[in-house]
């Protein structure tokens, strides 16, 4: 049914870069055979899942939305993909994204943009617009994303779906094509909080192939989501809202209205809302757009024309350096080049302390803001994005405008804490979805499923 749905709508939505119908049907057939043989199956066995195309899938092309990886077929599975296969989920295809997950609109994909199923003229968010659109358009019930500065949560917000960035280290990054390694997390997306939680249960856990992977057990996120549906699930829950967003400046009126209604609904059910100080949140975007490009410039150095994907060997490419240069010039798009330049500059001798060093200090201050906040409250709440889905092309020529829209998602990545975006209804002025974000202390992911499910 999902393959038929993809066939019917993906010409318009363009959520997928690659669909392998035969492989998906074969995988589904194997699950059926196990079921008929009376084998014990995992809870999500047989359920289709879409995978963002910056996550390695053995034998299936993985492009990261970039020309430089065109034709590359990974010889291995990411740990999360192994886990999906281990539980017999059916991988239905690979989804579109901004090149190497750099962006907030999926317009920076080398393979053309994804369209928001709510209005095909509008962006589906980014960088994981393909995963969010696939879920929103009923092309897949579940999807994987990666979130370095909001790429799971913001697409969820503007497509009326649910997206979760786990605690840093909670889900293995092995096999995720690295962007900003100290910020990246793989996480789940779905149409409901419960589905998102059930997928997170499959993904979570220690992996010795990821040196930043956390050890220890995770509670059942499915149980946490089910708890959220109970009447008294948020009674006494302390919810903090950063004071900076109190006046709604910089947010669309409909976003602020729905956010306030969400807080009121939770208050009604016994949650205690307070305004709190997070004095360094406003510097998070500036710090992030130094740290992330710095790490990206280093991570992208591996695309050297020798080891993966594209290699340009025209008449002028007479030396190894010239082949590398011609390949990288052709293989990377404008946004990737912009960030490589910015990151290389920020890391260069003489500028390192002024830029990268300062940004790292700001990062520590943001972490301290979170620590102070979570001494007083259980979760923080904010709109996921200051706007609803804007028109394709509207911000494409203005990188700074696009960067600034990440203001409420980036702090969680800088601090390594979990964040979830849950639908908060439609903005009255344009009928487009608004997302509400909750953040919690590191390792407190389960609590987010409870509060998100309570709001749902
Ligand atoms: N919009 C952010 C950026 O462009 C987030 C990207 C991400 O989370 N992968 O960097």
Boltz pocket constraint, residues with backbone or C-beta under 6 A from the ligand:
constraints:
  - pocket:
      binder: B
      contacts: [[A, 100], [A, 101], [A, 102], [A, 103], [A, 104], [A, 126], [A, 127], [A, 146], [A, 147], [A, 148], [A, 149], [A, 150], [A, 151], [A, 152], [A, 179], [A, 292], [A, 402], [A, 406]]
      max_distance: 6.0
